[in-house]
Structure formats: structure tokens, C-alpha cells
């Protein structure tokens, strides 16, 4: 059995884990909103038409800030369509996902749902087909207490208090040729700077996210960040990163090492941002909002699920409803490890998405809601990862991948909350056929004991939770964990994700 060794010392920290790293993303796409969070005829629907079973699952997931309403959807969105009397709201074509948007759920309704699940609102403005004036109008409508036509319109529409939105995204994936209003880095940097300056004139307290690359594999990656930040460095607080991963051509070994790619993505963007900081002579530091990340079988959408036809614009079609396996969940948990280990610079992130659409929560119209395999790493990590992310020393055997070369069999991150006297360790074993015995030096934590030990694994790495078997996969207590003489030992099964809570 392979062995690995890990050393944890709370004196060596990376940075505080920001709660906004456990954010989510809701886009008007497929059955995410309609039949997902909102289904007025469902047996659990509340007075506002929202599914109570989904509300409870989102609360259990532990999501902080939720980015809305897109995504690609936002680049064709007219925010005015989503407010006011429902029977007066127009039906519009959504070109991004070739669907019809009814606008039955809009800004006010979504804010009501956020109050139910206990999450904060992060709004994206349309810099694809619209611009600075529309962004200003939305900001005034949302954040100004009163005294103007737009703030009064919000009040007349039933919201006396301002929404008070703190975080705003300046468009979405503007580097992507698929995006409505796609621009060059130079053109986007100019409009993003103009919009940011104008929005800060109205509300200086807001935090702004400028679009970075929609993938580290875009041909403009790196240069896009440099040019956009050269225009916007002193106007914004964050630059975005987006990344999705899937198993390709049966290459499970490379797929299990996806976090290696995420690590490189983050570190390259940080280096580029700091280069621009030096060039422009700024004293501020730009952080990363990793506001789209997940396992997504994009190739299936491109080859099978795409909707086409001038006379074919369905309402809430079944789109991007990936069903996740144990292997997917292990990669997913490893991506969370990557985000946390960069806590000094990744201070906001959004899991894309939450319900039905590449989501940890699935629903059936008129039927149940259930947890996908990816639900568990998110909910447990969100609950346990508190305080400071720690620098770790990890010694583990490696294996060769086709895509990333030699990578460690074991990956890990740890957090420590001195005030609560709690620590957490998150681990993955990427081996496809061997358990790994891990020894963790925890002497620096003092007289620690194991409070929780969860492992997600299965003899069938492609086992999934489905409508027919909604509880096929779930974490189990790892009874192999022992502490003796300042050392913790634990056995990590093949293709597994593990979380430990120590106190």
C-alpha cells in the first residue's frame, strides 16, 4: 500500500478563508429557475411559488453569495423586463441557450428566494448588448434608498428597502466568441473601465469584478488579463476566472488531476495581475473571483443537447443536466481544495450552478429533490473550512498522466480557526486501484482529537445518485483514523475524497 506524509502547523498560514469562496451561481438556463427553484404547483411550494425542499437543500449546501442572472444569459438580458407586475412582463428570446424567457421570476422574486436560503445577491450587468447607462440604471434601482424615479419604481414594485447589492460583475465571458457582444480585450477593457468609474460615482461602496478569461485554454489567455487590467486596474477589485472539467476519452487519470490545471490557472492570473500592478504603479492588489467552476460534460451539450431552429424556442428545456459520479465528486472536492489553498488571492468563487443545470441538487417536476454526489464535498467543506488556510508540507508518491505529467497521488489542504480551536483537513486519493496510508503530523495543533471523519468513495467510481436511486452514494465515516503521539494516520480508499474535523 502506498504511503504519504503531511505536516500541519497553524503558525504557517496562506490567508483567511473568505466565506464568499463558498458562493453559487443561478442563471436563467434550462430548468434551473423554472421547475428548479420555482414551481408554484409543487406539493412543497410556498406562498411565493418556491420549492421548500430545494430551499432546505440549498441551506444545507451552505452557499454564501449567489451570482445572478448569468452567465451567457446576461449578455442579451434587459433587466427592466424582470421587474414590475408579472402579467405585464414581456416574453423574450434568450439567444444564449436558444430558449424563451418568461420573466416570471425576476430581480424581486430572486431576492425573496435569497432571503429564504440565507444567501447574498451578486449581480451581473449586461456589457454585451448594452452598456454604461443600463448598468447605472440597474445600480440606482437596486441600491439607492429613494428620491429618484428609478428608486421610486423599485418601491412601487414592492421593495421599500434597497437591495444593497455589494458585488457586481462587469459583463460575462467577454473574451468568448460565443458571447453576445464579444469584444477584443482592448475594447472590453475600455467599456469596463467606463462602466466601473460611472458605477462608483453613484455608489462608491460596491465591489466590481472585471471579466478575465473564460478558460485557461483560450488562445488569448494571459494577454487578455494583461490588456483588460491595464485599462481597469484602479477601477475594479477582482478579475474573474472560469473553469470546467470533464473526463475525456476515458482518461480517468488526467481527469482526477484536474486541480493541477486550476492551480496553474490561478497562479498565472495572479502573476499577470501583479505584473500590471507594478507597471501602473498601483498600491492596491487585485484578487480573483473564480465565479464559474465545476465538472461539466460540455462535449455532450455541444454534440447532443444543443437546441436549434428558428421556430424552436422552448421554455425551461432540460439542458445541461449532468448526472455526477463518485469520480466527478472526487474531482469536484479537489477543485475546492485548490480554491482554498489560494485563499490569499481567491476571495470569491461561485459554483456553477446550483439546481438541475450542472448542479449538486436535482429536481423532478411535481416530484422529489435529491443530492448529487457533488453535493457532499461542497456542503461539508463549506461547513468545516473556517479560519486560515495553512501552508502544508506534503510528501506523496506520484503517477503519470497524459495531460499533466507527473502529479501527486494525494492532494490536501488544511484550515485552522484559532478562536474556535478547530482545524479541518481535506484530502483526495487519485489512485484508481490502491488505498493510500497517510500519516499527518499534527503535533503543532496540541492535544487534538477527531470530531468528524467523512470519506466519499465507492467500489464503482461511476456510481451516481439518480431519480431511481437518490441515495446510492453518500459519504461514510472513515473508521481507520487514529491519533497517537502527535500523529494522525488514516487510510484513503482509491478515488476518494475525505474531510477531517479536529478539535
C-alpha positions as CSV (number, residue, x, y, z in Angstrom):
1,X,0.0,0.0,0.0
2,X,1.5,3.4,-0.9
3,X,2.2,5.8,1.9
4,X,2.2,9.6,2.2
5,X,3.1,12.1,4.8
6,X,1.6,15.5,5.7
7,X,2.7,18.1,8.2
8,X,0.3,20.7,9.6
9,X,1.4,23.7,11.6
10,X,-1.1,26.6,12.3
11,X,1.8,29.1,12.5
12,X,2.3,28.9,8.7
13,X,-0.8,30.5,7.0
14,X,-1.7,31.3,3.5
15,X,-4.7,33.6,4.2
16,X,-8.1,33.8,5.8
17,X,-10.8,31.7,4.0
18,X,-13.4,34.2,2.8
19,X,-16.9,32.9,3.1
20,X,-17.6,34.2,-0.4
21,X,-15.5,31.4,-1.7
22,X,-18.5,29.2,-1.0
23,X,-20.7,31.1,-3.4
24,X,-23.1,29.8,-6.0
25,X,-24.5,30.7,-9.4
26,X,-28.0,30.8,-10.6
27,X,-28.6,31.5,-14.3
28,X,-31.8,31.6,-16.3
29,X,-30.9,28.4,-18.1
30,X,-32.8,25.2,-18.7
31,X,-34.7,24.1,-15.6
32,X,-32.6,26.0,-13.1
33,X,-35.2,28.6,-12.2
34,X,-38.4,27.2,-13.6
35,X,-39.0,23.6,-12.2
36,X,-35.8,24.0,-10.2
37,X,-36.1,26.7,-7.5
38,X,-39.6,27.9,-8.6
39,X,-42.5,25.5,-9.2
40,X,-45.8,27.0,-7.9
41,X,-47.7,23.8,-8.4
42,X,-45.3,21.6,-6.5
43,X,-46.6,20.0,-3.3
44,X,-43.8,21.8,-1.3
45,X,-44.3,25.2,-2.9
46,X,-44.6,28.1,-0.5
47,X,-46.8,31.2,-1.0
48,X,-44.2,32.7,-3.3
49,X,-44.1,29.6,-5.6
50,X,-40.7,28.4,-4.4
51,X,-40.0,24.7,-3.7
52,X,-39.4,24.4,0.1
53,X,-37.5,21.1,-0.4
54,X,-35.0,22.9,-2.7
55,X,-34.7,25.8,-0.2
56,X,-33.8,23.4,2.6
57,X,-31.1,21.7,0.4
58,X,-29.6,25.0,-0.6
59,X,-29.4,26.0,3.0
60,X,-27.7,22.6,3.8
61,X,-25.3,23.2,1.0
62,X,-24.0,26.3,2.8
63,X,-23.9,28.8,-0.1
64,X,-22.9,32.4,0.7
65,X,-23.1,34.8,-2.2
66,X,-25.0,33.8,-5.4
67,X,-24.2,35.3,-8.8
68,X,-27.2,36.1,-10.9
69,X,-28.8,36.2,-13.6
70,X,-25.9,34.9,-15.7
71,X,-23.7,33.7,-17.3
72,X,-24.2,33.9,-21.1
73,X,-27.8,34.8,-20.4
74,X,-26.9,38.2,-19.1
75,X,-25.4,39.5,-22.4
76,X,-28.9,39.6,-24.0
77,X,-30.8,40.5,-20.8
78,X,-32.9,43.7,-20.3
79,X,-33.1,44.0,-16.6
80,X,-36.3,46.1,-16.9
81,X,-38.1,43.0,-18.2
82,X,-37.7,41.3,-14.9
83,X,-39.4,43.9,-12.6
84,X,-42.9,45.2,-12.3
85,X,-46.3,43.4,-12.5
86,X,-45.8,39.9,-13.7
87,X,-48.7,40.0,-16.1
88,X,-47.0,43.0,-17.8
89,X,-43.6,41.4,-18.2
90,X,-42.6,40.6,-21.8
91,X,-41.6,37.1,-23.0
92,X,-38.1,37.3,-24.7
93,X,-35.9,35.1,-26.7
94,X,-32.7,34.0,-24.9
95,X,-30.2,33.6,-27.7
96,X,-27.5,32.2,-25.4
97,X,-29.4,29.0,-24.7
98,X,-32.0,29.1,-27.6
99,X,-34.9,29.3,-25.2
100,X,-37.9,31.6,-24.3
101,X,-37.6,33.6,-21.1
102,X,-41.0,34.3,-19.5
103,X,-39.5,36.7,-16.8
104,X,-42.0,35.2,-14.3
105,X,-39.1,35.2,-11.9
106,X,-37.1,38.4,-11.8
107,X,-35.0,40.5,-9.6
108,X,-37.5,41.0,-6.8
109,X,-38.6,37.3,-6.7
110,X,-35.0,36.1,-6.8
111,X,-34.1,38.4,-3.9
112,X,-37.0,36.9,-2.0
113,X,-35.7,33.4,-2.6
114,X,-32.2,34.5,-1.4
115,X,-33.8,35.7,1.9
116,X,-35.3,32.2,2.3
117,X,-31.9,30.4,1.7
118,X,-29.8,32.9,3.6
119,X,-27.5,34.0,0.7
120,X,-26.4,37.3,-0.6
121,X,-27.0,38.7,-4.1
122,X,-24.2,39.2,-6.6
123,X,-25.5,40.9,-9.8
124,X,-24.1,40.8,-13.3
125,X,-24.7,43.7,-15.6
126,X,-25.1,43.4,-19.4
127,X,-22.0,44.8,-21.2
128,X,-22.6,42.6,-24.2
129,X,-25.6,44.2,-25.9
130,X,-25.9,47.1,-23.5
131,X,-23.6,49.4,-21.7
132,X,-22.8,52.0,-19.0
133,X,-26.2,53.7,-18.9
134,X,-28.1,50.5,-18.4
135,X,-25.6,49.4,-15.7
136,X,-26.1,52.7,-13.9
137,X,-29.9,52.4,-14.1
138,X,-29.8,48.9,-12.5
139,X,-27.5,50.1,-9.8
140,X,-29.7,53.0,-9.0
141,X,-32.8,50.8,-9.0
142,X,-31.2,48.3,-6.7
143,X,-29.1,50.3,-4.3
144,X,-30.5,53.9,-3.9
145,X,-32.8,54.2,-0.9
146,X,-35.2,56.6,-2.6
147,X,-35.7,60.1,-4.0
148,X,-35.4,59.3,-7.8
149,X,-37.6,57.9,-10.5
150,X,-35.8,54.6,-10.6
151,X,-35.6,54.1,-6.8
152,X,-39.3,55.0,-6.6
153,X,-40.0,52.5,-9.3
154,X,-38.4,49.8,-7.1
155,X,-40.5,51.0,-4.1
156,X,-43.7,51.0,-6.3
157,X,-42.8,47.4,-7.3
158,X,-42.9,46.3,-3.7
159,X,-39.4,46.7,-2.3
160,X,-39.2,49.7,0.1
161,X,-35.7,48.9,1.2
162,X,-32.9,48.9,-1.3
163,X,-31.4,45.6,-2.3
164,X,-28.0,46.8,-1.2
165,X,-26.0,44.7,-3.7
166,X,-22.3,44.7,-2.8
167,X,-20.7,42.7,-5.6
168,X,-21.2,43.4,-9.3
169,X,-19.9,41.6,-12.4
170,X,-19.0,43.8,-15.4
171,X,-20.4,41.5,-18.0
172,X,-19.7,37.8,-18.6
173,X,-17.0,36.0,-20.6
174,X,-16.5,38.8,-23.0
175,X,-13.4,37.0,-24.4
176,X,-15.6,34.3,-25.8
177,X,-16.7,34.4,-29.4
178,X,-20.0,32.7,-28.3
179,X,-20.9,35.7,-26.2
180,X,-23.3,38.3,-27.5
181,X,-21.3,41.5,-27.8
182,X,-18.0,39.7,-27.8
183,X,-15.2,42.2,-27.8
184,X,-11.4,42.3,-28.0
185,X,-9.5,42.8,-24.8
186,X,-8.8,46.4,-25.7
187,X,-12.4,47.2,-26.5
188,X,-13.8,45.4,-23.4
189,X,-11.2,46.9,-21.1
190,X,-12.3,50.4,-22.2
191,X,-16.1,49.8,-21.7
192,X,-15.5,48.0,-18.4
193,X,-13.4,51.0,-17.2
194,X,-16.1,53.4,-18.2
195,X,-18.9,51.4,-16.6
196,X,-16.9,50.9,-13.4
197,X,-16.0,54.6,-13.0
198,X,-19.6,55.6,-13.5
199,X,-21.0,53.0,-11.1
200,X,-18.5,54.1,-8.4
201,X,-19.7,57.7,-8.9
202,X,-23.1,56.5,-7.9
203,X,-22.2,54.0,-5.2
204,X,-18.5,54.1,-4.1
205,X,-19.1,51.2,-1.7
206,X,-19.6,48.5,-4.3
207,X,-17.1,45.8,-5.3
208,X,-16.5,45.2,-9.0
209,X,-15.4,42.1,-10.9
210,X,-13.9,42.5,-14.4
211,X,-14.1,39.6,-16.8
212,X,-11.0,37.5,-17.1
213,X,-10.6,34.6,-19.5
214,X,-13.4,32.1,-19.7
215,X,-10.8,29.3,-19.7
216,X,-7.1,28.9,-19.3
217,X,-7.1,27.3,-22.7
218,X,-8.4,30.3,-24.6
219,X,-6.0,31.5,-27.3
220,X,-6.0,35.0,-25.7
221,X,-5.4,33.7,-22.1
222,X,-2.8,35.8,-20.2
223,X,-2.7,38.6,-22.8
224,X,-6.5,39.2,-22.2
225,X,-5.9,39.6,-18.5
226,X,-2.9,42.0,-19.1
227,X,-4.7,44.2,-21.5
228,X,-8.0,44.3,-19.6
229,X,-6.3,45.1,-16.3
230,X,-4.2,47.7,-17.8
231,X,-7.4,49.6,-18.6
232,X,-9.3,48.8,-15.4
233,X,-6.7,48.1,-12.6
234,X,-7.7,51.0,-10.3
235,X,-11.4,50.7,-11.2
236,X,-12.1,47.2,-10.1
237,X,-11.5,44.8,-7.1
238,X,-11.5,41.4,-8.8
239,X,-10.7,39.7,-12.0
240,X,-12.8,36.6,-12.8
241,X,-11.7,33.1,-13.7
242,X,-13.9,30.4,-15.2
243,X,-13.0,26.7,-15.5
244,X,-14.9,23.5,-16.2
245,X,-13.5,19.9,-16.3
246,X,-14.7,16.6,-17.7
247,X,-13.3,13.1,-18.2
248,X,-12.3,12.9,-21.9
249,X,-11.7,9.7,-23.9
250,X,-11.7,7.5,-20.8
251,X,-8.6,9.2,-19.4
252,X,-9.6,9.0,-15.7
253,X,-6.1,9.6,-14.5
254,X,-5.8,13.0,-16.1
255,X,-9.4,13.9,-15.0
256,X,-8.6,13.1,-11.4
257,X,-5.7,15.6,-11.6
258,X,-7.9,18.5,-12.9
259,X,-7.0,20.6,-9.8
260,X,-3.4,20.8,-11.2
261,X,-4.8,22.8,-14.1
262,X,-6.9,25.0,-11.7
263,X,-3.8,25.7,-9.6
264,X,-1.8,26.8,-12.7
265,X,-4.7,28.9,-13.9
266,X,-4.9,30.8,-10.6
267,X,-1.2,31.3,-10.3
268,X,-0.9,32.6,-13.8
269,X,-3.7,35.1,-13.3
270,X,-2.1,36.3,-10.0
271,X,1.3,36.7,-11.7
272,X,-0.3,38.7,-14.5
273,X,-2.3,40.9,-12.2
274,X,0.8,41.6,-10.1
275,X,2.7,42.5,-13.2
276,X,0.1,45.1,-14.2
277,X,0.2,46.4,-10.6
278,X,3.9,47.0,-11.0
279,X,3.6,48.6,-14.4
280,X,0.8,51.0,-13.5
281,X,2.3,51.8,-10.1
282,X,-0.8,50.9,-8.1
283,X,-0.8,50.2,-4.3
284,X,-3.9,48.0,-4.5
285,X,-4.0,44.3,-5.1
286,X,-6.4,42.7,-7.4
287,X,-7.9,39.4,-6.1
288,X,-9.6,36.6,-8.0
289,X,-13.3,35.9,-8.2
290,X,-13.5,32.3,-9.5
291,X,-17.1,32.9,-10.3
292,X,-17.7,29.8,-12.5
293,X,-16.2,26.4,-11.7
294,X,-17.5,22.8,-11.8
295,X,-17.3,19.5,-13.5
296,X,-19.3,19.9,-16.8
297,X,-19.6,17.5,-19.7
298,X,-19.6,20.3,-22.2
299,X,-18.9,17.9,-25.1
300,X,-22.2,16.2,-24.5
301,X,-24.0,19.6,-24.8
302,X,-22.1,20.5,-27.9
303,X,-22.8,17.2,-29.6
304,X,-26.2,16.1,-28.3
305,X,-28.2,18.6,-26.3
306,X,-28.0,21.8,-28.3
307,X,-31.3,23.4,-29.3
308,X,-31.7,24.8,-32.8
309,X,-34.3,26.1,-35.2
310,X,-35.9,29.5,-35.8
311,X,-39.3,28.2,-34.7
312,X,-38.0,26.2,-31.7
313,X,-37.7,28.3,-28.5
314,X,-38.8,26.1,-25.6
315,X,-39.5,27.4,-22.1
316,X,-37.2,25.8,-19.4
317,X,-36.0,22.9,-21.5
318,X,-33.9,20.1,-20.0
319,X,-30.4,21.4,-20.6
320,X,-27.0,20.6,-19.1
321,X,-28.5,18.1,-16.6
322,X,-25.3,16.2,-16.0
323,X,-25.6,13.3,-13.6
324,X,-22.5,13.1,-11.4
325,X,-20.4,10.0,-10.4
326,X,-18.2,9.3,-7.5
327,X,-15.2,10.2,-9.7
328,X,-16.8,13.5,-10.6
329,X,-17.3,14.3,-6.9
330,X,-13.7,13.5,-6.0
331,X,-12.5,15.9,-8.7
332,X,-15.1,18.4,-7.5
333,X,-13.8,18.2,-4.0
334,X,-10.2,18.5,-5.3
335,X,-11.2,21.8,-7.0
336,X,-12.4,23.1,-3.7
337,X,-9.0,22.2,-2.2
338,X,-7.4,24.2,-5.0
339,X,-9.6,27.3,-4.2
340,X,-8.9,27.1,-0.5
341,X,-5.1,26.7,-0.9
342,X,-5.1,30.0,-2.7
343,X,-7.1,31.8,0.0
344,X,-4.7,34.8,-0.1
345,X,-5.9,35.7,-3.6
346,X,-9.1,33.7,-4.3
347,X,-11.5,35.6,-2.1
348,X,-14.7,34.9,-4.0
349,X,-16.0,31.9,-6.0
350,X,-19.2,30.7,-7.5
351,X,-20.1,27.1,-8.1
352,X,-21.9,26.9,-11.4
353,X,-24.6,26.0,-11.0
354,X,-27.0,25.1,-8.1
355,X,-30.2,23.3,-9.3
356,X,-30.7,20.9,-12.3
357,X,-28.1,22.6,-14.5
358,X,-24.7,21.0,-13.9
359,X,-25.8,21.1,-10.3
360,X,-25.4,19.5,-6.9
361,X,-29.2,19.5,-6.5
362,X,-31.6,17.8,-8.9
363,X,-35.4,18.0,-9.0
364,X,-38.3,16.3,-10.8
365,X,-41.4,18.4,-11.7
366,X,-44.0,17.5,-9.1
367,X,-41.6,15.0,-7.6
368,X,-38.6,14.8,-5.3
369,X,-35.4,16.8,-5.0
370,X,-32.1,15.0,-4.2
371,X,-28.4,15.4,-3.7
372,X,-26.0,14.6,-6.4
373,X,-22.6,13.2,-5.4
374,X,-21.0,16.6,-5.8
375,X,-23.3,18.0,-3.1
376,X,-21.4,16.4,-0.3
377,X,-17.9,17.8,-0.8
378,X,-19.4,21.3,-1.1
379,X,-21.7,21.1,1.9
380,X,-19.0,19.5,4.2
381,X,-16.2,21.9,3.1
382,X,-18.4,24.9,3.4
383,X,-19.2,23.9,7.0
384,X,-15.8,22.8,8.2
385,X,-13.3,25.2,6.4
386,X,-13.0,28.1,8.8
387,X,-10.3,30.5,9.8
388,X,-6.9,30.5,8.0
389,X,-5.8,28.2,5.1
390,X,-2.4,26.7,6.0
391,X,0.8,26.1,4.2
392,X,1.3,22.4,4.2
393,X,4.3,20.1,3.6
394,X,3.1,17.0,1.7
395,X,5.3,14.1,0.7
396,X,3.4,11.7,-1.6
397,X,4.2,9.3,-4.4
398,X,3.3,10.4,-7.9
399,X,1.7,8.9,-11.0
400,X,2.0,9.9,-14.7
401,X,-0.9,11.5,-16.5
402,X,-1.3,12.0,-20.2
403,X,-2.3,15.7,-19.8
404,X,-0.4,17.0,-16.7
405,X,2.7,14.7,-16.5
406,X,3.7,13.5,-13.0
407,X,1.2,14.5,-10.3
408,X,0.9,13.5,-6.6
409,X,-1.4,10.6,-5.8
410,X,-2.6,12.6,-2.7
411,X,-3.6,16.2,-2.6
412,X,-4.5,18.1,0.5
413,X,-5.4,21.4,2.2
414,X,-6.0,22.3,5.8
415,X,-7.6,25.2,7.7
416,X,-7.3,26.4,11.3
417,X,-9.6,28.5,13.3
418,X,-7.7,29.6,16.4
419,X,-10.7,31.3,18.0
420,X,-12.8,28.1,17.8
421,X,-9.9,25.8,18.5
422,X,-10.9,23.8,15.4
423,X,-8.9,22.5,12.4
424,X,-10.0,20.8,9.2
425,X,-8.1,18.7,6.7
426,X,-9.4,17.9,3.1
427,X,-7.8,15.1,1.2
428,X,-8.1,13.2,-2.1
429,X,-6.5,10.0,-3.2
430,X,-6.2,10.0,-7.0
431,X,-5.1,6.4,-7.3
432,X,-7.5,4.3,-9.3
433,X,-6.6,1.0,-7.7
434,X,-4.7,1.4,-4.4
435,X,-5.6,2.8,-1.0
436,X,-3.0,5.2,0.5
437,X,-2.0,5.2,4.1
438,X,-1.5,8.9,5.1
439,X,0.4,10.0,8.2
440,X,-0.3,13.5,9.4
441,X,2.0,15.3,11.8
442,X,-0.4,17.3,14.0
443,X,1.8,17.9,17.0
444,X,1.7,21.6,16.4
445,X,-2.1,21.5,16.9
446,X,-1.7,20.4,20.5
447,X,-3.9,17.8,22.1
448,X,-6.2,17.3,19.1
449,X,-9.0,14.8,18.7
450,X,-11.0,13.7,15.7
451,X,-14.5,15.3,15.7
452,X,-15.6,14.1,12.2
453,X,-14.1,11.9,9.5
454,X,-16.0,11.7,6.3
455,X,-14.9,9.8,3.2
456,X,-16.7,9.7,-0.2
457,X,-15.7,6.6,-2.2
458,X,-17.3,3.5,-3.8
459,X,-16.2,0.3,-5.4
460,X,-17.8,1.6,-8.5
461,X,-16.2,5.0,-9.2
462,X,-19.0,5.7,-11.7
463,X,-21.9,5.1,-9.2
464,X,-24.4,8.0,-9.2
465,X,-27.4,9.3,-7.4
466,X,-30.5,9.3,-9.7
467,X,-34.2,9.7,-9.5
468,X,-34.5,5.9,-9.2
469,X,-31.7,5.7,-6.6
470,X,-31.3,9.1,-5.0
471,X,-29.3,7.8,-2.1
472,X,-27.0,5.4,-3.9
473,X,-23.9,7.4,-3.0
474,X,-23.1,9.2,0.3
475,X,-20.1,9.9,2.5
476,X,-19.3,7.4,5.2
477,X,-17.4,7.7,8.4
478,X,-13.8,6.7,8.0
479,X,-13.1,4.4,10.9
480,X,-9.5,3.9,10.0
481,X,-8.4,7.3,11.5
482,X,-6.2,7.1,14.6
483,X,-4.2,9.6,16.7
484,X,-1.1,8.6,18.7
485,X,1.9,10.6,19.8
486,X,1.1,13.7,17.8
487,X,0.5,11.8,14.6
488,X,-2.8,11.0,12.8
489,X,-3.0,8.1,10.5
490,X,-5.8,7.4,8.0
491,X,-6.4,5.1,5.1
492,X,-7.7,6.8,1.9
493,X,-9.5,4.5,-0.4
494,X,-8.9,4.6,-4.2
495,X,-10.6,7.5,-6.0
496,X,-11.8,9.1,-2.7
497,X,-12.4,12.5,-1.1
498,X,-12.0,12.8,2.7
499,X,-12.7,15.6,5.2
500,X,-11.5,15.6,8.8
501,X,-12.5,17.9,11.6
502,X,-10.1,18.2,14.5
503,X,-10.6,20.0,17.8
